[in-house]
Amino acid sequence: MSQIYKRVLGVDPGLTRCGVGVVEGAIGSPLTLIGVGVILTPPDAALELRLLQLESELEEWIALHKPTVIAVERVFSQHNVRTVMGTAQAAGIALLVAARRNIPVMMHTPSEVKAAVTGSGRANKVQVAEMVKRLLNLESIPKPVDSTDALALAICHIWRGGANTKIAEAVAIEKSRLAKLVKK
């Protein structure tokens, strides 16, 4: 059985700070850090200009690192509506950029990411950051936390996405088999 290696761009969406991280690997194989950073937009700039800057810099990350898939954190309800709106707008830009380049997108909840990286969906940010450091064999934890979260998203997708792909392939084979039986 051959391994399916993926190069995943993880995006921890945010309007002021958008974490980005690229990880390459496959289930059961060592993971490799390709790139990590944070896209910053000035809070005092007009919203449309901030979104345009985010789009432009995400395009640069994609052109530079050529991901095969983009993993975006699924926006969840927070108490601060303004924060939720900015996060959702940033996530929308990541989805738009991916669609424009025909790159598949997978969205993962914070609990899915925590569970994939630490084994517990209730892990705190320090535990997630420490596991990202260990899993990528890094000397130190990337800063700020948005960049570490983006790497955790990419790792989550490599591990969970591979399993999801295998399930989808098995379902497709079974549907094909059943369709052939029905035709007989």
Secondary structure, DSSP 8 states (H G I E B T S, - for coil): -----EEEEEEE--SSEEEEEEEEE-TTS--EEEEEEEEE--TTS-HHHHHHHHHHHHHHHHHHH--SEEEEE-----S-HHHHHHHHHHHHHHHHHHHHTT--EEEE-HHHHHHHHHS-TT--HHHHHHHHHHHTT-SS--SSHHHHHHHHHHHHIIIIIHHHHHHHHHHHHHHHHHHHHHH-
